[in-house]
Amino acid sequence: MYFKFSLRKHPDSGRLSGYYRLVESYRNADNRVCHRTILNIGFMEDAAPEQLNKIQKHLTEKYEHKASFFDLEEDPIVRRYVEDFWSRIVSSKKLDIKSEQQLSRMVDMDTIQHSNAREIGAENIAFQTWEKLQLTPLLLSAGFSAEDASLAATQVVSRAVYPASELKTVRWIKENSAVCELTGYDMDKITKDKLYKSALELYKVKDSLEKHLSKRTNELFDLQDKIILYDLTNTYFEGEKPNSKLAQYGRSKEKRKDAKLVVLALVVNVEGFIKYSSILEGNIADCNTLAAMIEKLSVHTCTGPAVVVLDAGIATEENLHLIQSKGYSYLCVSRTKLKDYSYVPDRLTTLLETKSKQNIRLRAVSTEKNTDYYLEVKSPSKEKKEEGMKLQFEQRFEQELQKIQHALNSKGGVKKTDKVHQRIGRAKEKYPSVQYYYEITVESDPKTEQATAMSWKKNPEREQAKADNLGIYFLRTNLNVQEEYIIWNIYNTIREIENAFRTLKTDLDLRPIYHKNDDATMAHLHLGILAYWIVNTVRYQLKQKGIKSCWGEIVRIGNTQKAITTSGKNTYDKVITTRKCTVPNKNLKEIYDILQTKYQPFTKRKSVVHKLELKKTEIPRLQLLTGG
């Protein structure tokens, strides 16, 4: 800015004097230099040329936000004119005058850099659920320090979002995830050994955690636990585990006959929330696990006696009597198919369409064996499966018979009559479900006691009876129910525990187990169960609103939101650094709305690093000022 003047007649003195205007130079769109009047000042007869130069210089410095002149300028005329002109410039709004704060935000676009991008959406969903379940106050009341509770939250959230070994989890936290920015735990302190120790500490308060979570979820979602599901699964170990009591050989559900197993038993309500869990030896029989779990039911359920739904493997007569003696009702699949039974008179046959669009047939039946209510279920899908198994077993059984027959005509083959019958008996023992409707004839020479011929055929009546029974199984209960579909609907809730096992094994990666000692194994499984609480709480809320995505898909959607650090230089040559979260996409916003979670996991975090000032006698230093 500078002064321009023209000679005008002064109205007071009548003499010619300089009439001043404050002018700014600029270039237009055609790159031509133009002039614009900022202020019409008028006559300034009391200001000398040197003072005029100082006035225009100080106004320019003030506009450019350079160092204040008032600490250096002592001329009162100069100070008075500068203050007066500047106030008039501000009030006229002819210049785009920025405040100090505004100027600090004016960043050169060419200097902008993005760094330290980390996933935060899925972690935010899991951590907000941790907070909703009020787990931190529980851990503090159990003797955890604030830092240990924060580490536990970090570990459980990490297990839910990125299930992996402790070593991989540490690497993920330090390189990929912003979970520590949510939990408040110092990321630099995290090591695999601290994660091992934290998991062990969490397992020590297992019962307290399960009681609290059972009660808390019932309160949050107004659940009553009228139906309780009980089932077992197993997972296998990698390695020999020679000194382990838990790791034992058993019947593997993953068909890993070569690997030792550990059994996980769960009590779950129909919404999929775990009421109680137990970790057992790998060789324990399913039917021998129920007694201890029944004792725990009264402690972990809040609404008194309920219906216990069991699979056939656990539903022994002894276990059913135990359940009834404790005041509970039971509903299970009958361990054997009924033979001597009759249809209950005055009860209609019920046809239902399943979720898979198949029609099933329900009929109430009675038996003299006991007074329980039995429901005959005819399932087309089960019939198709059993038909395939029947044909396969028939083929294999006949192949065994053909081997025996071929030996009768082969040199060195088994021909002794009693040996031939023994071979036939072993074949029947191997395929009991089909052998009974085969009629096998063996011809032999009484003198030599050797079989000379062998033939077989199917008994049409017995085979037809077998075909008629395909796809039929029986539900058994001590409930007094008048409607068949109610029993069917109650039993189908057992699918929730199957979903729980599937989530634990697949989404939360509980198989296989690599830990060497039993304490670490139990802590590992318990950590997965705690992560499952997070997962099921989220999925339950989403399912109520029609979103039935698996947990892996929810994590994928959450990972689209990142926390990013952006930096650039402002007009003062200071480095402005801001850390913010990206805007969630449409799908993530929908999830956040259902879960009542904020779109931004944390507010903007800003810092300013001043320009380096080199001095002759000292090393340059950075002065960091933290902003909001």
KEKOLVEX-382464 format. One line per 8 residues: number of its first residue (from 1); for each residue x, y, z of C-alpha. Coordinates in Angstrom, 1 decimal. Layout:
BEGIN
NUM> X,Y,Z; ...
END
This chain:
BEGIN
1> 0.0,0.0,0.0; 1.2,3.6,-0.7; -0.1,7.2,-0.9; -1.2,9.0,-4.0; -2.0,12.7,-3.9; -3.4,15.5,-6.0; -3.3,19.3,-5.5; -6.6,20.7,-4.3
9> -7.6,24.0,-2.7; -7.8,23.6,1.1; -11.3,24.8,2.2; -10.0,26.3,5.5; -6.8,28.0,4.3; -7.7,28.7,0.7; -4.2,27.5,-0.4; -3.3,24.6,-2.7
17> -2.4,21.5,-0.7; -1.9,17.7,-1.2; -5.1,15.6,-1.1; -4.1,12.0,-0.2; -5.6,8.6,-1.1; -4.3,5.2,0.2; -3.9,2.9,-2.9; -3.2,-0.8,-3.4
25> -1.5,-2.2,-6.5; -2.6,-5.6,-7.9; -2.6,-7.6,-11.2; -5.9,-8.4,-12.9; -6.8,-11.6,-14.9; -4.9,-10.3,-17.9; -1.8,-9.8,-15.8; -2.0,-6.0,-16.1
33> -1.0,-3.9,-13.1; -4.0,-2.0,-11.7; -4.6,0.4,-8.8; -7.4,0.4,-6.3; -8.3,3.1,-3.8; -8.6,1.7,-0.3; -9.2,5.0,1.6; -9.9,8.6,0.6
41> -7.8,10.2,3.4; -7.9,13.9,2.5; -5.5,16.6,3.6; -2.5,15.6,5.9; -0.7,19.0,6.4; 0.7,17.9,9.8; 2.6,14.9,8.4; 6.1,15.3,6.9
49> 7.2,13.2,3.9; 9.2,10.9,6.2; 6.2,10.3,8.4; 4.0,9.6,5.4; 6.5,6.9,4.3; 6.4,5.3,7.8; 2.6,5.4,7.9; 2.3,3.5,4.6
57> 5.0,1.1,5.6; 3.4,0.2,8.9; 0.0,-0.2,7.3; 1.4,-2.6,4.8; 3.2,-4.6,7.6; 0.1,-4.8,9.6; -1.9,-6.1,6.6; 0.8,-8.7,6.0
65> 0.9,-9.7,9.7; 4.5,-8.9,10.1; 6.1,-7.8,13.5; 4.2,-5.1,15.3; 5.6,-1.6,14.8; 4.3,-0.2,18.1; 7.3,-1.6,20.0; 9.7,0.3,17.7
73> 7.8,3.4,16.6; 7.8,6.3,19.0; 6.4,9.1,16.7; 2.9,9.9,18.1; 1.7,11.4,14.7; 2.6,8.2,12.9; 1.0,6.0,15.6; -2.2,8.1,15.5
81> -2.6,8.0,11.8; -1.8,4.3,11.5; -4.4,3.4,14.2; -7.0,5.7,12.6; -6.5,4.4,9.1; -6.4,0.8,10.1; -9.7,1.0,11.9; -11.3,2.6,8.9
89> -9.8,-0.1,6.6; -11.3,-2.8,8.8; -14.7,-1.2,9.0; -14.8,-0.6,5.3; -14.1,-4.3,4.6; -12.3,-3.3,1.4; -9.4,-5.7,2.2; -9.6,-9.4,3.0
97> -8.2,-9.1,6.5; -7.5,-12.5,8.2; -7.2,-13.0,11.9; -4.1,-14.7,13.4; -6.1,-17.9,13.8; -7.4,-17.8,10.3; -3.9,-17.2,8.9; -2.6,-20.2,10.8
105> -5.1,-22.3,8.9; -4.2,-21.0,5.5; -2.0,-23.9,4.3; -0.1,-24.0,1.0; -1.8,-26.8,-0.9; 1.5,-27.9,-2.5; 2.9,-28.7,1.0; 0.0,-30.9,2.2
113> 1.0,-34.5,3.1; -1.1,-37.4,4.4; 0.5,-40.0,6.7; -0.2,-42.5,9.4; -3.4,-43.8,7.9; -4.9,-46.4,10.3; -8.2,-48.4,10.3; -10.6,-47.2,13.0
121> -14.2,-48.0,12.0; -14.4,-51.6,13.1; -12.3,-50.8,16.2; -14.8,-48.0,17.0; -17.8,-50.4,16.7; -16.1,-52.9,19.0; -14.8,-50.4,21.6; -18.1,-48.6,21.9
129> -19.7,-52.0,22.5; -17.1,-52.7,25.2; -18.1,-49.4,26.8; -21.8,-50.2,26.5; -21.2,-53.5,28.3; -19.5,-51.6,31.1; -16.6,-53.9,31.2; -14.0,-51.3,32.3
137> -15.7,-50.5,35.6; -16.1,-54.3,36.3; -12.4,-54.8,35.7; -11.5,-51.9,38.0; -13.7,-53.3,40.7; -12.0,-56.7,40.3; -8.6,-55.1,41.1; -7.3,-54.2,37.7
145> -5.4,-50.9,37.4; -6.6,-48.3,35.0; -3.7,-49.1,32.7; -4.4,-52.9,32.9; -8.1,-52.3,32.1; -7.2,-50.2,29.1; -4.8,-53.0,27.9; -7.6,-55.6,28.4
153> -10.0,-53.4,26.3; -7.3,-53.1,23.6; -6.7,-56.8,23.5; -10.4,-57.9,23.4; -11.2,-55.3,20.7; -8.2,-56.4,18.7; -9.2,-60.1,19.1; -12.7,-59.2,17.7
161> -11.4,-57.2,14.8; -8.2,-59.0,13.9; -8.0,-62.5,15.5; -4.4,-63.6,15.4; -1.5,-64.7,17.6; -0.1,-62.3,20.2; 2.9,-61.5,18.0; 0.8,-60.7,14.9
169> -1.6,-58.7,17.1; 1.2,-56.5,18.3; 2.4,-55.8,14.8; -1.2,-55.1,13.7; -1.7,-52.6,16.5; 1.5,-50.8,15.9; 1.3,-50.6,12.1; -2.4,-50.9,11.0
177> -4.9,-50.0,13.7; -5.9,-46.9,15.6; -7.3,-49.0,18.5; -5.0,-47.5,21.0; -6.3,-44.0,20.2; -9.7,-45.2,21.3; -8.7,-47.2,24.4; -6.0,-44.7,25.6
185> -3.3,-47.3,26.0; 0.2,-46.3,25.1; 0.9,-48.1,21.9; 4.7,-48.2,22.5; 4.2,-50.2,25.6; 2.4,-53.1,23.9; 4.4,-56.4,23.6; 3.4,-60.0,23.1
193> 4.3,-60.8,26.7; 2.0,-58.2,28.0; -0.8,-59.6,25.9; -0.1,-63.1,27.2; -0.2,-61.8,30.8; -3.4,-59.8,30.2; -5.2,-62.8,28.8; -4.3,-64.9,31.9
201> -5.5,-62.1,34.2; -8.8,-61.9,32.3; -9.3,-65.7,32.7; -8.8,-65.4,36.5; -12.1,-63.3,36.6; -13.9,-65.5,34.1; -16.9,-66.2,36.4; -17.3,-62.5,37.3
209> -17.2,-61.5,33.7; -19.8,-64.0,32.6; -22.2,-63.2,35.4; -21.8,-59.5,34.6; -22.2,-59.9,30.9; -25.2,-62.2,31.3; -27.0,-59.7,33.5; -25.9,-56.6,31.5
217> -27.2,-57.9,28.1; -30.5,-58.9,29.7; -30.8,-55.4,31.0; -29.8,-53.7,27.7; -32.1,-55.7,25.5; -34.9,-56.7,28.0; -34.1,-60.5,27.6; -35.7,-63.1,29.9
225> -33.8,-66.4,29.2; -36.9,-68.5,29.0; -35.1,-70.9,26.7; -31.5,-72.1,27.3; -29.4,-74.0,24.8; -26.6,-76.4,25.7; -24.1,-78.0,23.3; -20.4,-78.8,22.9
233> -17.8,-78.5,20.2; -14.1,-79.2,20.1; -11.1,-77.7,18.5; -7.8,-79.2,17.8; -4.2,-78.5,18.7; -1.2,-78.3,16.5; 1.8,-80.1,18.1; 2.1,-83.1,20.4
241> 1.2,-81.4,23.8; 2.8,-84.3,25.8; 2.3,-82.7,29.2; -1.2,-81.4,28.7; -4.2,-82.6,30.7; -6.7,-80.8,28.4; -5.3,-82.0,25.1; -6.6,-85.5,24.5
249> -7.5,-87.6,21.5; -11.2,-87.8,20.9; -13.9,-87.6,18.2; -12.9,-84.5,16.2; -15.7,-82.5,14.6; -13.1,-81.3,12.0; -12.1,-84.9,11.2; -8.6,-84.3,12.6
257> -8.0,-87.8,14.0; -4.3,-87.1,14.1; -4.6,-84.1,16.5; -5.4,-83.8,20.2; -8.5,-81.9,21.1; -10.0,-79.6,23.7; -13.8,-79.4,24.3; -15.7,-76.2,24.7
265> -19.2,-76.4,26.3; -21.6,-73.4,26.1; -24.9,-72.5,27.6; -26.5,-69.9,25.3; -29.9,-68.2,25.2; -32.0,-67.9,22.0; -30.4,-64.5,21.2; -27.0,-66.1,21.0
273> -25.6,-64.6,24.3; -23.5,-67.0,26.3; -24.7,-67.7,29.8; -21.9,-69.9,30.9; -18.9,-71.6,29.3; -16.6,-74.4,30.3; -13.3,-75.8,28.9; -13.0,-79.6,29.2
281> -10.6,-82.4,28.3; -10.7,-83.5,24.6; -11.7,-87.1,25.3; -14.7,-86.4,27.5; -18.0,-87.8,26.4; -20.8,-85.4,25.5; -23.3,-87.0,27.9; -20.9,-86.6,30.9
289> -20.6,-82.8,30.8; -24.1,-81.7,31.7; -24.2,-82.1,35.5; -21.7,-79.3,36.2; -23.4,-77.0,33.7; -26.8,-77.5,35.3; -25.4,-76.4,38.7; -24.3,-73.1,37.1
297> -27.5,-72.3,35.3; -29.3,-71.0,38.4; -26.4,-68.6,39.0; -26.0,-67.3,35.5; -29.7,-67.0,34.5; -31.9,-64.2,35.9; -35.4,-65.4,35.4; -35.6,-68.8,37.1
305> -36.3,-72.2,35.5; -36.2,-72.4,31.8; -36.5,-74.9,28.9; -33.1,-76.5,28.3; -32.7,-77.5,24.6; -30.2,-80.3,24.0; -28.8,-82.3,21.1; -29.2,-86.1,21.0
313> -25.7,-86.8,22.1; -26.3,-85.2,25.5; -29.9,-86.3,26.0; -29.3,-89.5,28.0; -32.0,-90.7,30.4; -29.8,-89.8,33.3; -29.3,-86.3,32.1; -32.9,-85.7,31.4
321> -33.8,-86.9,34.9; -31.1,-84.5,36.3; -32.6,-81.5,34.4; -36.1,-82.3,35.6; -34.9,-82.8,39.2; -33.5,-79.3,39.2; -36.8,-77.8,38.2; -36.1,-77.2,34.5
329> -38.0,-78.5,31.5; -36.1,-80.2,28.6; -36.5,-80.5,24.8; -34.2,-82.7,22.8; -33.9,-85.0,19.8; -34.7,-88.6,20.9; -31.5,-90.7,20.9; -33.3,-93.6,19.2
337> -36.1,-93.8,16.7; -39.3,-95.0,18.2; -40.6,-98.3,17.0; -43.7,-99.1,19.1; -45.7,-95.8,19.0; -49.1,-94.6,17.9; -50.4,-91.2,16.7; -52.2,-89.2,19.4
345> -56.0,-89.1,18.6; -57.7,-85.7,18.0; -54.3,-84.1,17.1; -54.1,-82.9,13.6; -51.1,-83.3,11.3; -49.2,-80.0,11.0; -47.4,-78.9,7.8; -44.9,-76.1,8.1
353> -42.7,-74.2,5.6; -39.1,-73.8,6.8; -36.8,-70.8,6.0; -35.3,-73.0,3.3; -38.7,-73.2,1.6; -39.2,-76.9,2.4; -42.4,-78.4,3.9; -42.0,-80.5,7.0
361> -44.6,-82.7,8.6; -45.3,-82.7,12.3; -47.4,-85.3,14.2; -47.8,-85.9,17.9; -47.2,-89.5,18.9; -47.3,-91.5,22.2; -45.5,-94.5,23.5; -45.9,-96.8,26.4
369> -42.2,-96.4,27.2; -42.7,-93.1,29.2; -45.1,-90.2,29.6; -43.0,-87.7,27.7; -44.4,-85.8,24.7; -42.9,-87.0,21.4; -43.2,-85.2,18.1; -42.6,-87.0,14.8
377> -40.8,-84.8,12.3; -40.7,-85.7,8.6; -38.0,-83.6,6.8; -37.5,-83.7,3.0; -33.9,-82.5,3.2; -33.1,-85.1,5.9; -34.8,-87.8,3.8; -32.7,-86.9,0.8
385> -29.5,-87.0,2.8; -30.4,-90.4,4.4; -31.4,-91.8,1.0; -27.9,-91.0,-0.3; -26.3,-92.6,2.8; -28.5,-95.6,2.4; -27.5,-96.2,-1.3; -23.8,-95.7,-0.3
393> -24.0,-98.2,2.6; -25.8,-100.7,0.4; -23.1,-100.4,-2.3; -20.3,-100.9,0.3; -22.1,-103.8,2.0; -22.6,-105.6,-1.3; -18.9,-105.0,-2.2; -18.0,-106.8,1.0
401> -20.3,-109.7,0.1; -18.8,-109.8,-3.4; -15.3,-110.2,-1.8; -16.5,-113.1,0.3; -18.2,-114.7,-2.7; -15.1,-114.2,-4.9; -13.0,-116.0,-2.3; -15.1,-119.1,-2.6
409> -13.9,-119.5,-6.2; -10.4,-118.4,-5.8; -7.3,-120.4,-5.0; -6.3,-119.8,-1.4; -9.6,-118.0,-0.6; -11.5,-118.5,2.6; -13.9,-121.4,2.0; -14.5,-122.9,5.5
417> -18.2,-122.5,6.2; -17.7,-121.1,9.7; -15.1,-118.7,8.5; -17.4,-117.5,5.7; -20.1,-116.9,8.2; -17.7,-115.0,10.4; -16.8,-112.7,7.5; -20.5,-112.1,6.7
425> -21.0,-111.3,10.4; -18.2,-108.7,10.3; -19.7,-107.1,7.2; -23.1,-106.9,8.9; -21.5,-105.4,12.0; -19.8,-102.8,9.8; -23.1,-101.7,8.1; -25.9,-102.3,10.6
433> -28.3,-99.8,9.1; -28.8,-101.8,5.9; -27.8,-105.4,6.6; -31.0,-106.3,8.3; -33.1,-106.3,5.1; -30.6,-108.5,3.2; -31.3,-112.2,3.0; -28.0,-114.0,2.6
441> -27.8,-117.7,1.6; -24.6,-119.8,1.9; -24.5,-123.3,0.4; -21.9,-125.7,1.8; -20.7,-129.3,1.4; -21.3,-131.2,4.7; -18.4,-133.6,4.0; -15.7,-131.0,3.6
449> -17.4,-128.3,5.7; -16.6,-125.8,2.9; -18.9,-123.2,1.4; -19.6,-123.8,-2.3; -21.9,-121.0,-3.2; -23.2,-117.7,-1.8; -26.1,-115.5,-2.9; -28.2,-112.6,-1.4
457> -31.3,-110.6,-2.1; -33.2,-107.8,-0.4; -36.4,-108.4,1.5; -38.9,-106.0,-0.2; -41.0,-105.4,2.9; -38.1,-104.6,5.2; -36.5,-102.4,2.6; -39.8,-100.5,2.1
465> -40.1,-100.1,5.9; -36.6,-98.6,5.9; -37.5,-96.2,3.0; -40.7,-95.1,4.8; -38.6,-94.2,7.9; -36.1,-92.1,6.0; -36.1,-88.4,7.0; -38.0,-89.1,10.2
473> -36.8,-88.2,13.7; -38.5,-87.5,17.0; -38.4,-84.5,19.4; -38.9,-85.3,23.0; -40.0,-83.0,25.8; -41.6,-82.9,29.3; -43.4,-79.7,28.4; -47.2,-79.7,28.3
481> -47.8,-78.2,24.9; -50.9,-78.4,22.8; -49.5,-77.0,19.5; -47.0,-79.0,17.6; -45.4,-76.0,15.9; -44.5,-74.5,19.3; -42.2,-77.5,20.0; -40.7,-77.2,16.6
489> -40.0,-73.5,16.9; -38.4,-74.0,20.4; -36.2,-76.7,19.1; -35.0,-74.7,16.1; -33.5,-72.1,18.5; -30.6,-74.6,18.8; -29.4,-73.1,15.6; -28.2,-70.1,17.6
497> -25.6,-72.2,19.5; -24.5,-73.6,16.1; -24.1,-70.1,14.9; -22.1,-69.3,18.1; -19.7,-72.1,17.4; -19.3,-71.1,13.8; -18.5,-67.5,14.8; -16.0,-68.6,17.4
505> -14.2,-71.0,15.1; -14.3,-69.0,11.8; -14.7,-65.3,12.5; -12.7,-65.4,15.8; -10.2,-68.0,14.6; -10.3,-70.3,17.7; -8.9,-73.2,15.6; -6.3,-74.6,15.7
513> -4.6,-73.9,19.0; -0.9,-73.5,19.1; -0.3,-72.8,22.9; 1.8,-75.3,24.7; 0.5,-75.2,28.3; -3.1,-75.6,29.6; -3.2,-72.1,31.3; -2.4,-70.4,28.0
521> -4.9,-72.6,26.2; -7.8,-71.7,28.5; -6.8,-68.0,28.5; -6.8,-68.1,24.6; -10.3,-69.7,24.4; -11.6,-67.3,27.1; -10.3,-64.3,25.1; -12.2,-65.6,22.1
529> -15.4,-65.9,24.1; -15.0,-62.3,25.4; -14.6,-61.2,21.8; -17.7,-63.2,20.9; -19.6,-61.1,23.5; -18.6,-58.0,21.5; -19.5,-59.6,18.2; -22.9,-61.0,19.3
537> -23.9,-57.7,21.0; -23.3,-55.8,17.7; -24.9,-58.4,15.5; -28.0,-58.7,17.8; -28.7,-55.0,17.5; -28.1,-55.1,13.7; -30.4,-58.1,13.2; -33.2,-56.3,15.0
545> -33.1,-53.7,12.2; -32.8,-56.3,9.4; -29.0,-56.3,8.9; -28.0,-60.0,9.0; -24.4,-59.7,7.8; -21.7,-61.9,9.2; -19.1,-60.4,11.5; -16.4,-60.5,8.8
553> -18.6,-58.3,6.5; -19.2,-55.9,9.4; -15.5,-55.6,10.0; -14.9,-55.1,6.2; -17.4,-52.2,6.2; -15.8,-50.7,9.3; -12.3,-50.8,7.8; -13.4,-48.3,5.2
561> -13.1,-45.6,7.8; -9.5,-44.5,8.6; -7.8,-42.1,10.9; -5.3,-39.9,8.9; -2.7,-37.3,9.8; -2.6,-34.3,7.4; 0.2,-31.7,7.5; 1.2,-28.6,5.6
569> 2.9,-25.2,5.9; 0.9,-22.0,6.6; 1.6,-18.4,5.6; 4.0,-18.1,8.6; 6.0,-21.1,7.3; 4.8,-23.1,10.3; 3.9,-26.8,9.9; 0.2,-27.4,10.8
577> -0.6,-31.0,11.7; -4.2,-32.3,12.0; -5.4,-35.8,12.8; -8.9,-36.6,11.8; -11.1,-39.5,10.9; -12.5,-39.9,7.4; -16.2,-39.5,6.8; -17.9,-42.9,7.1
585> -19.6,-44.3,3.9; -23.3,-44.9,3.6; -23.2,-48.5,4.9; -21.0,-47.6,7.9; -23.3,-44.7,8.7; -26.2,-47.1,8.7; -24.4,-49.3,11.2; -23.4,-46.4,13.4
593> -27.0,-45.1,13.4; -28.4,-48.5,14.6; -25.7,-48.8,17.2; -26.1,-45.2,18.2; -22.5,-44.5,17.7; -20.9,-41.2,16.7; -19.7,-40.9,13.1; -16.3,-39.6,14.3
601> -14.5,-41.8,16.9; -12.6,-38.8,18.1; -12.5,-35.0,17.5; -9.9,-33.2,15.5; -6.4,-33.1,17.0; -4.2,-30.3,15.8; -0.6,-29.2,16.5; 1.6,-26.4,15.1
609> 5.4,-26.7,14.7; 7.1,-23.3,14.3; 9.7,-22.6,11.6; 13.2,-23.5,12.5; 15.3,-20.5,13.7; 19.0,-21.2,13.3; 21.3,-19.6,15.9; 25.1,-19.5,15.8
617> 25.6,-20.9,19.3; 22.8,-23.5,19.7; 21.2,-26.4,17.8; 17.8,-25.5,16.3; 14.8,-26.5,18.4; 11.2,-27.1,17.6; 8.6,-25.5,19.8; 5.4,-27.5,19.7
625> 2.1,-25.8,20.5; -0.9,-28.0,20.8; -4.2,-26.7,19.5; -7.8,-27.9,19.8
END
